[in-house]
Amino acid sequence: MLEKLREIFGFTSFKACQEEIIRNIIAKRHAFVVMPTGSGKSLCYQMPAKILMGTTIIISPLISLMKDQVDAALENGMKAAFLNSSLDYKHITNLYRRIRNNELELLYIAPERFAMQNFIELLKGVRISLFAIDEAHCISEWGHDFRPDYLSLSKIVELFPDTPIAAFTATATLKVQTDIIKKLKLRSPYIVRASFDRKNLFYRVEKKENYKLQILNHIKEHSNESGIIYCTTRNTVEGLTCFLNNNGIKVLPYHAGLSKEERSNNQDAFNKDNVLIIIATIAFGMGIDKSNIRFVIHADLPKNIESYYQETGRAGRDGEPADCILLFSRADIIKLRYHINKLQDDSKRKVDSYKLTQMVKYASHNVCRRKTLLEYFNQKHTDTSCSNCDVCTNNADKIDITEDAAKIISTVQKTGQRFGIKYLIDVVAGAATKRIRELNHDKIKIYGVGKDKPKRYWSFLMDELIAQQVLYQDGTEYPIVRITSNGIQVLNGTHSLSACMNREVEPKTKLKKTQISSSYDEKLFQKLRILRKHLADEQRVPPYIIFSDKSLHEMSSSYPIQISAMKEINGVGEIKLKRYGNLFINEIKSYLQEQKALAVSEIPMRNTN
């Protein structure tokens, strides 16, 4: 196994859990695997495909992703193909011949194929080594992305009783896990729940104010780097696309309102680094296997943590540092609750409402982001600080907010628990608005009690009190603020409150970069990127399929100028070494010669007079 790992994939050791999963699959045991994006799920079925006799069938719902996965496998010297609705009759006929002749090691298919009897009969006539079900959460109605097509996969275990089945997902709570195992009828599966902790990702939540300008500033911090921006609606995607393009940032949109051809072209341009940034709707799934995404920005609040975790997981798949930024506004909650309340199915409405509450808790609670994410997926985070999120790296103090909280709660009470956040803050801050005067709230004792502090402070405090369940919002379109039993205790003086607050109550403008990558030669890295792009364009594949950023970073720090040294670079297997090794070695040699010549030219001439 280690020889094949080195020879085919260019790695010298397995990542966490990979070896145990592969050994169990080779032993023909069913497996259920929860592993975060970037942790190497594909290796867990590609390695058995090289060891076991027959064809490994990979079921994936993302047609747009299949080609990239096949291209990556072909680059590693594997016999791979995909079968989906994008192929014409001639290609499908040829592919069926290859399947019958057992010429494939990997075959990627969409789940709806298992509703086609002729396809099932085809598989019965060939040797199948493994069924690998990707995005397995799609079979569970408790999952965040249920797809009816996945229900047909329950027949696999009956039709192919002697073939191992391995189900993979990056997002599954224990409840979803139980449901998946039951629906797929997995027999005593080997279960792995790898850590959900993506240590290379920096999580940050920022109050959404002027979101277009905020996003523009973040993009400038990631100059010449690849990123995804997620929005809830098509209109937001189009408006943000126009704004950024007008401000000199080349971006492309991606949403269901575009033609199939335009979506395909835009994604292809993004994958091939012809454009570095794509703006997409959250609702419309994107098959992205791109490894060098350095940032993901959510312009709107996601509807659940599973979606958020999966979407942020598209950043830093190569293990290098990446930033995950969420712009949070309570107005987004109102929009999402409006759609949830329109659901006819009571149980679905209840589940979605609970999930939204957990998402709001993540965004509004001033506690370690990583801790909140891990606990949602039933994993403990024992560290007092993750040192890689905005909360844990902020210059924050834990302060007593009981007195000021009582002022807000009293304002809610004195105004009859009939008003929204903005109005209540105006009353506390002593704003001289027409509506306050008309309702005579400028005459009540509590009016202006907080005018010594800025509205930003009271807005922060209001969010904190809702997060700590001292207050709650009632209603959907125009929610009003009401007091909980905890709030009554604060007013009675029997309950105290504290909060972690940045001294200026403002988000930092500069993200902390994780110290994961060793230092590397930036100039050489850029030259190698150009070479990689040129080779990728020639072969019509995304650049990361040639080599990942991580591989180029290693080359840019160790300067391999011999085949033996290049062979030690992470991700350089035998096939890639033969195809590209000398090309990259020559580029590195040329660069070193340039630097040597430059260094000599900069030595000052000695005056001989």
C-alpha positions as CSV (number, residue, x, y, z in Angstrom):
1,M,0.0,0.0,0.0
2,L,2.8,2.4,0.8
3,E,4.6,1.6,-2.4
4,K,1.4,2.4,-4.4
5,L,0.8,5.5,-2.3
6,R,4.3,6.8,-3.3
7,E,4.2,5.6,-6.9
8,I,0.7,6.6,-7.9
9,F,-0.2,9.5,-5.7
10,G,3.2,10.9,-4.7
11,F,2.6,10.7,-1.0
12,T,4.9,9.2,1.6
13,S,2.4,8.6,4.3
14,F,-1.4,8.3,4.8
15,K,-3.5,11.0,6.3
16,A,-5.5,10.3,9.5
17,C,-7.9,7.4,9.1
18,Q,-7.1,6.6,5.5
19,E,-5.1,3.4,6.0
20,E,-7.6,1.8,8.3
21,I,-10.5,2.6,6.0
22,I,-8.6,1.2,3.0
23,R,-7.7,-2.0,4.9
24,N,-11.3,-2.6,5.8
25,I,-12.6,-2.0,2.3
26,I,-10.0,-4.4,0.9
27,A,-11.2,-7.0,3.4
28,K,-14.6,-6.5,1.7
29,R,-16.3,-4.9,4.8
30,H,-18.9,-2.2,4.5
31,A,-17.8,1.2,5.6
32,F,-19.4,4.5,6.7
33,V,-17.0,7.4,6.6
34,V,-17.4,11.0,7.8
35,M,-14.3,13.0,6.8
36,P,-14.1,16.7,6.2
37,T,-13.3,18.2,2.8
38,G,-9.6,18.0,2.0
39,S,-8.9,15.1,4.3
40,G,-8.5,12.6,1.4
41,K,-11.8,10.7,0.9
42,S,-11.0,10.0,-2.8
43,L,-7.9,8.1,-1.9
44,C,-9.9,5.8,0.3
45,Y,-11.7,4.3,-2.8
46,Q,-9.0,5.0,-5.4
47,M,-6.4,2.9,-3.5
48,P,-8.7,-0.2,-3.3
49,A,-9.5,0.3,-7.0
50,K,-5.7,-0.3,-7.7
51,I,-5.6,-3.3,-5.4
52,L,-8.9,-5.2,-5.9
53,M,-9.9,-6.9,-9.1
54,G,-12.7,-5.2,-11.1
55,T,-14.2,-1.8,-11.4
56,T,-14.9,0.6,-8.6
57,I,-18.2,2.4,-9.1
58,I,-18.3,5.9,-7.6
59,I,-21.8,7.4,-7.2
60,S,-21.8,11.2,-7.1
61,P,-24.6,13.8,-7.5
62,L,-22.3,16.4,-9.0
63,I,-22.1,15.9,-12.7
64,S,-20.0,19.1,-13.1
65,L,-17.4,17.6,-10.7
66,M,-17.1,14.2,-12.4
67,K,-14.9,15.3,-15.3
68,D,-12.4,17.0,-13.0
69,Q,-12.2,13.9,-10.8
70,V,-11.7,11.7,-13.8
71,D,-9.0,14.1,-15.2
72,A,-7.2,14.0,-11.9
73,A,-7.3,10.2,-11.8
74,L,-6.0,10.0,-15.4
75,E,-3.1,12.3,-14.5
76,N,-2.2,9.7,-11.8
77,G,-2.2,7.0,-14.4
78,M,-5.5,5.4,-13.4
79,K,-8.0,4.0,-15.9
80,A,-11.1,6.2,-15.2
81,A,-14.2,7.4,-16.9
82,F,-17.6,9.0,-16.1
83,L,-21.1,8.2,-17.3
84,N,-23.8,10.9,-17.1
85,S,-26.3,12.7,-19.2
86,S,-23.7,15.1,-20.6
87,L,-22.4,12.3,-22.9
88,D,-23.8,11.6,-26.4
89,Y,-24.9,8.2,-27.7
90,K,-21.5,7.4,-29.4
91,H,-19.6,8.1,-26.1
92,I,-22.0,6.0,-24.0
93,T,-21.8,3.1,-26.5
94,N,-18.0,3.1,-26.4
95,L,-18.1,3.4,-22.6
96,Y,-20.4,0.4,-22.2
97,R,-18.0,-1.6,-24.3
98,R,-15.1,-0.6,-22.0
99,I,-17.2,-1.5,-18.9
100,R,-18.1,-5.0,-20.3
101,N,-14.4,-5.6,-21.1
102,N,-13.4,-4.7,-17.6
103,E,-11.1,-2.0,-18.9
104,L,-11.9,0.6,-16.1
105,E,-10.6,0.9,-12.6
106,L,-12.8,3.8,-11.7
107,L,-16.3,4.6,-13.1
108,Y,-18.1,7.8,-11.9
109,I,-21.9,7.8,-12.3
110,A,-24.9,9.8,-11.1
111,P,-27.4,8.1,-8.6
112,E,-30.3,8.1,-11.1
113,R,-28.5,5.4,-13.1
114,F,-29.7,2.9,-10.5
115,A,-33.3,3.6,-11.6
116,M,-32.3,2.2,-15.0
117,Q,-32.8,-1.5,-15.3
118,N,-30.5,-1.8,-18.4
119,F,-27.6,-0.2,-16.5
120,I,-28.1,-2.6,-13.5
121,E,-28.1,-5.6,-15.9
122,L,-24.8,-4.2,-17.4
123,L,-23.2,-4.1,-14.0
124,K,-24.4,-7.6,-13.2
125,G,-22.3,-8.9,-16.1
126,V,-19.0,-7.4,-15.0
127,R,-16.7,-7.6,-12.0
128,I,-17.4,-4.8,-9.5
129,S,-14.8,-4.3,-6.8
130,L,-16.4,-1.6,-4.7
131,F,-19.4,0.8,-4.6
132,A,-18.3,4.1,-3.2
133,I,-21.2,6.5,-2.4
134,D,-20.0,10.1,-2.3
135,E,-22.1,12.8,-0.6
136,A,-24.0,10.0,1.3
137,H,-25.9,12.6,3.4
138,C,-28.1,13.1,0.3
139,I,-30.0,9.8,1.1
140,S,-31.2,11.2,4.5
141,E,-34.2,13.4,4.9
142,W,-32.4,14.7,8.1
143,G,-29.4,15.7,6.0
144,H,-29.1,19.2,4.6
145,D,-29.2,18.2,0.9
146,F,-31.7,15.3,0.6
147,R,-32.1,14.0,-3.0
148,P,-34.8,11.4,-3.9
149,D,-32.5,9.9,-6.5
150,Y,-30.3,8.6,-3.7
151,L,-33.1,6.4,-2.3
152,S,-32.6,4.0,-5.3
153,L,-29.1,3.2,-3.9
154,S,-30.7,1.1,-1.1
155,K,-31.0,-1.8,-3.6
156,I,-27.2,-2.1,-4.1
157,V,-26.8,-4.4,-1.1
158,E,-29.5,-6.7,-2.4
159,L,-28.3,-6.8,-6.0
160,F,-24.6,-7.1,-5.2
161,P,-24.5,-8.8,-1.8
162,D,-20.8,-9.8,-2.1
163,T,-19.5,-6.4,-3.1
164,P,-18.3,-4.0,-0.4
165,I,-20.1,-0.6,-0.1
166,A,-18.4,2.5,1.3
167,A,-20.5,5.6,2.0
168,F,-18.6,8.9,2.4
169,T,-19.8,12.4,3.5
170,A,-18.2,15.5,4.9
171,T,-21.2,16.5,6.9
172,A,-23.3,14.2,9.1
173,T,-24.5,14.5,12.6
174,L,-25.0,11.2,14.6
175,K,-28.7,11.3,13.7
176,V,-28.0,11.6,10.0
177,Q,-25.3,8.9,10.3
178,T,-27.8,6.4,11.7
179,D,-30.3,7.2,9.0
180,I,-27.7,6.7,6.2
181,I,-26.6,3.4,7.5
182,K,-30.2,2.2,7.8
183,K,-31.3,3.4,4.4
184,L,-28.3,1.9,2.6
185,K,-28.7,-1.3,4.6
186,L,-25.0,-1.4,5.4
187,R,-24.0,-4.6,7.2
188,S,-22.0,-4.0,10.4
189,P,-20.1,-1.2,8.7
190,Y,-16.6,0.0,9.8
191,I,-17.5,3.5,11.0
192,V,-15.1,6.4,11.0
193,R,-15.9,9.9,12.2
194,A,-12.7,11.8,11.5
195,S,-12.2,15.2,13.2
196,F,-14.2,18.0,11.7
197,D,-11.4,20.4,12.7
198,R,-10.0,22.0,9.5
199,K,-6.9,23.5,11.2
200,N,-5.8,25.4,8.2
201,L,-9.1,27.4,7.9
202,F,-9.5,30.8,9.7
203,Y,-13.1,31.3,10.6
204,R,-14.5,34.8,11.0
205,V,-17.9,36.5,11.4
206,E,-18.2,40.2,10.5
207,K,-21.2,42.4,11.0
208,K,-22.7,43.1,7.6
209,E,-23.0,46.8,6.9
210,N,-21.9,47.9,3.4
211,Y,-21.4,44.3,2.2
212,K,-20.1,45.2,-1.3
213,L,-17.4,47.4,0.0
214,Q,-16.5,44.8,2.8
215,I,-16.1,42.1,0.2
216,L,-14.1,44.3,-2.1
217,N,-11.7,45.0,0.8
218,H,-11.3,41.3,1.6
219,I,-10.6,40.5,-2.0
220,K,-7.8,43.1,-2.0
221,E,-6.3,41.3,1.0
222,H,-6.2,38.2,-1.2
223,S,-4.6,39.7,-4.3
224,N,-4.0,37.2,-7.0
225,E,-5.6,34.4,-5.0
226,S,-8.6,32.2,-5.9
227,G,-11.9,32.5,-4.0
228,I,-15.6,31.9,-3.9
229,I,-18.3,34.3,-2.8
230,Y,-21.7,32.8,-1.8
231,C,-25.0,34.8,-2.0
232,T,-28.6,33.7,-1.3
233,T,-30.3,35.2,-4.4
234,R,-29.5,35.6,-8.1
235,N,-30.1,39.4,-7.9
236,T,-27.4,39.6,-5.2
237,V,-25.0,37.6,-7.3
238,E,-25.6,39.8,-10.4
239,G,-25.4,43.0,-8.4
240,L,-22.1,42.0,-6.7
241,T,-20.6,40.8,-9.9
242,C,-21.3,44.1,-11.6
243,F,-19.9,46.1,-8.6
244,L,-16.7,44.1,-8.4
245,N,-16.1,44.2,-12.2
246,N,-16.6,47.9,-12.2
247,N,-14.0,48.2,-9.4
248,G,-11.4,46.4,-11.4
249,I,-11.9,42.9,-9.9
250,K,-12.6,40.3,-12.6
251,V,-15.3,37.9,-11.4
252,L,-17.9,35.6,-13.0
253,P,-21.4,34.7,-11.8
254,Y,-22.9,31.2,-11.2
255,H,-26.6,30.6,-10.6
256,A,-29.6,28.7,-11.9
257,G,-30.8,31.7,-13.9
258,L,-27.9,31.4,-16.3
259,S,-28.0,29.0,-19.3
260,K,-26.4,25.6,-18.8
261,E,-23.7,26.5,-21.3
262,E,-22.8,29.8,-19.5
263,R,-22.7,28.1,-16.1
264,S,-20.4,25.4,-17.5
265,N,-18.1,28.0,-19.2
266,N,-17.9,30.1,-16.0
267,Q,-17.1,27.2,-13.8
268,D,-14.5,26.0,-16.3
269,A,-12.9,29.4,-16.4
270,F,-12.7,29.4,-12.6
271,N,-11.3,25.9,-12.4
272,K,-8.6,26.7,-15.0
273,D,-7.6,30.0,-13.2
274,N,-8.7,32.1,-16.2
275,V,-10.7,34.0,-13.6
276,L,-9.8,33.8,-9.9
277,I,-13.1,34.6,-8.3
278,I,-16.6,33.2,-8.8
279,I,-19.9,34.4,-7.2
280,A,-22.5,31.8,-6.7
281,T,-25.9,31.2,-5.1
282,I,-25.9,29.1,-2.0
283,A,-29.0,27.3,-3.2
284,F,-27.4,26.1,-6.5
285,G,-24.8,23.4,-5.9
286,M,-21.4,23.7,-7.4
287,G,-19.2,20.7,-8.1
288,I,-15.9,22.2,-7.0
289,D,-12.8,20.0,-6.6
290,K,-10.4,23.0,-6.9
291,S,-7.6,22.6,-4.4
292,N,-6.1,26.2,-4.3
293,I,-9.1,28.2,-3.1
294,R,-7.7,30.6,-0.6
295,F,-10.9,32.3,0.7
296,V,-14.6,31.7,0.8
297,I,-16.9,34.6,1.7
298,H,-20.6,34.3,2.6
299,A,-22.4,37.5,1.7
300,D,-25.6,36.2,3.3
301,L,-26.4,33.9,6.2
302,P,-26.5,30.1,5.2
303,K,-29.7,28.3,6.3
304,N,-27.8,25.6,8.3
305,I,-24.4,24.7,9.6
306,E,-24.1,21.7,7.3
307,S,-24.3,23.9,4.2
308,Y,-21.9,26.5,5.7
309,Y,-19.4,23.8,6.7
310,Q,-19.5,22.2,3.3
311,E,-19.2,25.5,1.5
312,T,-16.3,26.8,3.6
313,G,-14.7,23.4,3.2
314,R,-14.1,24.2,-0.5
315,A,-11.3,26.5,0.8
316,G,-7.8,25.2,1.5
317,R,-8.4,21.6,0.2
318,D,-4.6,21.4,-0.3
319,G,-4.0,21.9,3.4
320,E,-2.6,25.4,2.9
321,P,-4.0,28.4,4.9
322,A,-7.4,29.8,3.8
323,D,-9.9,32.3,5.2
324,C,-13.7,31.7,5.7
325,I,-15.6,35.0,6.2
326,L,-19.3,35.3,7.0
327,L,-21.1,38.6,6.8
328,F,-23.9,38.5,9.4
329,S,-27.0,40.6,9.6
330,R,-30.1,39.8,11.6
331,A,-32.2,40.9,8.6
332,D,-31.0,37.7,6.9
333,I,-32.7,35.6,9.7
334,I,-36.0,37.2,8.9
335,K,-35.7,36.3,5.2
336,L,-34.8,32.7,5.9
337,R,-37.5,32.3,8.6
338,Y,-40.1,33.6,6.1
339,H,-39.2,30.8,3.7
340,I,-39.2,28.2,6.5
341,N,-42.6,29.2,7.7
342,K,-44.0,28.7,4.2
343,L,-43.1,25.0,4.3
344,Q,-46.2,22.7,4.3
345,D,-44.5,19.8,6.0
346,D,-44.6,20.3,9.8
347,S,-41.6,18.0,10.5
348,K,-39.5,19.6,7.8
349,R,-40.4,23.1,9.1
350,K,-39.4,22.1,12.6
351,V,-36.1,20.6,11.4
352,D,-35.2,23.6,9.3
353,S,-36.1,26.0,12.1
354,Y,-33.8,24.2,14.5
355,K,-31.0,24.2,12.0
356,L,-31.4,27.9,11.4
357,T,-31.3,28.5,15.2
358,Q,-28.0,26.7,15.4
359,M,-26.6,28.7,12.4
360,V,-27.6,31.9,14.2
361,K,-26.0,30.7,17.4
362,Y,-22.7,30.2,15.5
363,A,-22.8,33.6,13.9
364,S,-24.0,35.6,16.9
365,H,-22.4,34.0,20.0
366,N,-19.0,35.5,20.9
367,V,-17.4,32.1,21.5
368,C,-14.8,30.2,19.6
369,R,-16.2,29.5,16.1
370,R,-14.3,26.2,15.8
371,K,-15.8,25.0,19.1
372,T,-19.3,25.8,17.9
373,L,-18.8,23.9,14.7
374,L,-17.3,20.8,16.3
375,E,-19.9,20.6,19.0
376,Y,-22.7,20.7,16.3
377,F,-21.1,17.6,14.8
378,N,-20.9,15.9,18.2
379,Q,-17.2,16.5,18.7
380,K,-15.6,18.1,21.7
381,H,-13.2,21.0,21.4
382,T,-11.1,20.9,24.6
383,D,-8.6,23.7,23.8
384,T,-9.3,27.0,25.6
385,S,-8.4,28.8,22.3
386,C,-8.2,27.5,18.8
387,S,-5.9,30.4,17.9
388,N,-7.4,30.4,14.4
389,C,-10.7,32.2,14.5
390,D,-11.8,35.9,15.0
391,V,-13.0,35.3,18.6
392,C,-9.8,33.5,19.7
393,T,-7.4,36.0,18.1
394,N,-9.3,39.2,18.9
395,N,-8.0,41.6,21.5
396,A,-11.1,41.0,23.7
397,D,-11.9,41.5,27.3
398,K,-14.6,39.5,29.3
399,I,-16.7,42.2,30.9
400,D,-19.8,42.4,33.1
401,I,-22.7,43.7,31.0
402,T,-25.5,43.2,33.6
403,E,-26.1,46.9,34.2
404,D,-26.3,47.8,30.5
405,A,-28.3,44.7,29.8
406,A,-30.9,45.8,32.4
407,K,-31.2,49.1,30.5
408,I,-32.1,47.4,27.3
409,I,-34.5,44.9,29.0
410,S,-36.2,47.7,30.8
411,T,-36.6,49.6,27.5
412,V,-38.3,46.5,26.0
413,Q,-40.6,46.3,29.0
414,K,-41.5,50.0,29.2
415,T,-42.3,50.2,25.5
416,G,-44.7,47.2,25.8
417,Q,-42.6,44.5,24.1
418,R,-44.0,45.7,20.7
419,F,-41.0,47.0,18.8
420,G,-38.0,45.8,16.8
421,I,-34.3,46.1,17.5
422,K,-33.6,49.4,15.6
423,Y,-36.4,51.3,17.4
424,L,-35.4,50.0,20.8
425,I,-31.8,51.1,20.3
426,D,-33.0,54.5,19.2
427,V,-34.9,54.9,22.5
428,V,-32.0,53.7,24.6
429,A,-29.6,56.1,22.7
430,G,-32.0,59.0,23.0
431,A,-32.5,59.5,19.2
432,A,-34.8,62.4,18.4
433,T,-36.9,60.7,15.8
434,K,-40.4,61.6,14.7
435,R,-41.8,58.2,15.6
436,I,-40.4,58.3,19.2
437,R,-42.0,61.7,19.7
438,E,-45.4,60.5,18.3
439,L,-45.5,57.5,20.7
440,N,-44.3,59.7,23.6
441,H,-41.4,57.4,24.3
442,D,-39.2,60.5,24.7
443,K,-41.1,61.1,27.9
444,I,-40.5,57.7,29.6
445,K,-37.8,57.5,32.2
446,I,-35.6,55.0,30.3
447,Y,-35.4,57.3,27.2
448,G,-31.7,58.3,26.4
449,V,-30.3,56.2,29.3
450,G,-27.6,55.0,27.0
451,K,-26.7,58.2,25.1
452,D,-23.2,58.1,26.6
453,K,-22.3,55.1,24.4
454,P,-22.4,54.8,20.6
455,K,-25.3,52.9,18.9
456,R,-22.7,50.3,17.7
457,Y,-22.2,49.3,21.3
458,W,-26.0,48.9,21.9
459,S,-26.4,47.0,18.7
460,F,-23.6,44.6,19.8
461,L,-25.3,44.3,23.2
462,M,-28.7,43.6,21.7
463,D,-27.2,40.8,19.6
464,E,-25.5,39.4,22.7
465,L,-28.7,39.4,24.8
466,I,-30.5,37.5,22.0
467,A,-27.7,35.1,21.7
468,Q,-27.7,34.5,25.5
469,Q,-31.5,34.0,25.4
470,V,-32.2,36.9,27.6
471,L,-34.3,38.4,24.8
472,Y,-35.8,36.8,21.8
473,Q,-37.4,37.9,18.5
474,D,-41.0,37.1,17.8
475,G,-42.5,37.2,14.3
476,T,-41.1,36.7,10.8
477,E,-41.5,39.7,8.5
478,Y,-41.3,42.4,11.2
479,P,-40.0,40.7,14.3
480,I,-40.5,42.3,17.7
481,V,-38.2,41.9,20.7
482,R,-39.6,40.1,23.8
483,I,-38.2,39.3,27.2
484,T,-37.4,35.7,28.4
485,S,-37.5,34.4,31.9
486,N,-33.7,34.9,32.0
487,G,-34.4,38.6,31.2
488,I,-36.8,39.0,34.1
489,Q,-34.1,37.6,36.4
490,V,-31.6,40.2,35.2
491,L,-34.2,42.9,35.9
492,N,-34.8,41.5,39.4
493,G,-31.1,41.4,40.1
494,T,-30.9,37.7,40.5
495,H,-29.0,36.9,37.3
496,S,-25.7,38.5,36.0
497,L,-24.3,38.6,32.5
498,S,-20.9,38.9,30.9
499,A,-19.6,39.0,27.4
500,C,-16.3,38.9,25.5
501,M,-16.0,42.3,23.8
502,N,-13.4,43.8,21.6
503,R,-12.2,47.0,23.2
504,E,-13.4,49.0,20.2
505,V,-16.4,46.7,19.5
506,E,-15.2,46.6,15.9
507,P,-14.0,43.7,13.7
508,K,-10.4,43.8,12.8
509,T,-9.7,44.8,9.2
510,K,-6.8,42.4,8.7
511,L,-7.2,38.6,9.0
512,K,-4.7,36.6,10.9
513,K,-2.9,34.2,8.6
514,T,-2.3,30.8,9.9
515,Q,1.3,29.8,10.2
516,I,1.0,26.4,8.5
517,S,3.1,26.8,5.3
518,S,6.8,27.1,5.7
519,S,8.4,30.1,4.0
520,Y,8.9,29.7,0.3
521,D,10.3,31.8,-2.6
522,E,7.4,33.8,-3.8
523,K,9.1,34.8,-7.1
524,L,9.8,31.1,-7.9
525,F,6.3,30.1,-6.9
526,Q,4.8,32.6,-9.4
527,K,7.1,31.3,-12.2
528,L,6.1,27.7,-11.4
529,R,2.4,28.8,-11.4
530,I,2.9,30.2,-14.9
531,L,4.5,26.9,-16.1
532,R,1.7,24.9,-14.5
533,K,-1.0,27.1,-16.1
534,H,0.7,26.6,-19.5
535,L,0.7,22.9,-19.2
536,A,-2.8,22.8,-17.9
537,D,-4.1,24.9,-20.9
538,E,-2.3,22.5,-23.3
539,Q,-4.1,19.5,-21.8
540,R,-7.4,21.3,-21.1
541,V,-7.4,20.5,-17.4
542,P,-7.5,22.7,-14.3
543,P,-4.0,23.7,-13.1
544,Y,-4.4,22.1,-9.7
545,I,-4.6,18.7,-11.5
546,I,-1.1,19.1,-12.7
547,F,0.3,20.0,-9.2
548,S,-1.4,21.5,-6.2
549,D,-0.2,24.8,-4.6
550,K,1.2,22.8,-1.8
551,S,3.5,20.9,-4.2
552,L,4.6,24.2,-5.8
553,H,5.2,25.7,-2.4
554,E,7.5,22.8,-1.5
555,M,9.4,23.2,-4.8
556,S,9.8,26.9,-4.1
557,S,11.4,26.2,-0.7
558,S,13.6,23.2,-1.4
559,Y,14.6,24.0,-5.0
560,P,14.7,20.4,-6.4
561,I,17.1,20.3,-9.4
562,Q,17.5,16.6,-9.7
563,I,14.9,13.8,-10.4
564,S,15.6,12.2,-7.0
565,A,14.9,15.4,-5.2
566,M,11.7,16.1,-7.3
567,K,10.5,12.7,-6.4
568,E,10.4,13.7,-2.7
569,I,8.0,16.6,-3.3
570,N,4.5,16.0,-1.9
571,G,2.1,15.0,-4.7
572,V,4.7,14.0,-7.3
573,G,4.0,10.4,-8.2
574,E,5.8,8.3,-10.8
575,I,3.5,9.2,-13.7
576,K,3.7,13.0,-13.0
577,L,7.4,12.7,-12.4
578,K,7.9,11.3,-15.9
579,R,5.5,13.8,-17.5
580,Y,6.5,17.0,-15.8
581,G,9.6,16.4,-13.6
582,N,12.2,17.7,-16.0
583,L,10.1,20.7,-17.1
584,F,9.8,21.9,-13.5
585,I,13.4,21.1,-12.8
586,N,14.5,23.2,-15.8
587,E,12.3,26.1,-14.7
588,I,13.9,26.0,-11.2
589,K,17.4,25.8,-12.6
590,S,16.7,28.7,-14.9
591,Y,15.4,30.7,-12.0
592,L,18.4,30.0,-9.8
593,Q,20.8,31.0,-12.7
594,E,18.8,34.3,-13.1
595,Q,19.1,35.0,-9.3
596,K,22.8,34.2,-9.3
597,A,23.4,36.5,-12.3
598,L,21.3,39.2,-10.6
599,A,23.3,38.8,-7.4
600,V,26.6,39.2,-9.2
601,S,25.4,42.2,-11.1
602,E,24.5,43.9,-7.9
603,I,28.1,43.6,-6.4
604,P,29.6,47.1,-6.5
605,M,32.6,47.5,-8.8
606,R,35.8,48.2,-6.8
607,N,37.5,51.5,-7.6
608,T,41.0,50.6,-8.9
609,N,42.4,54.2,-9.1
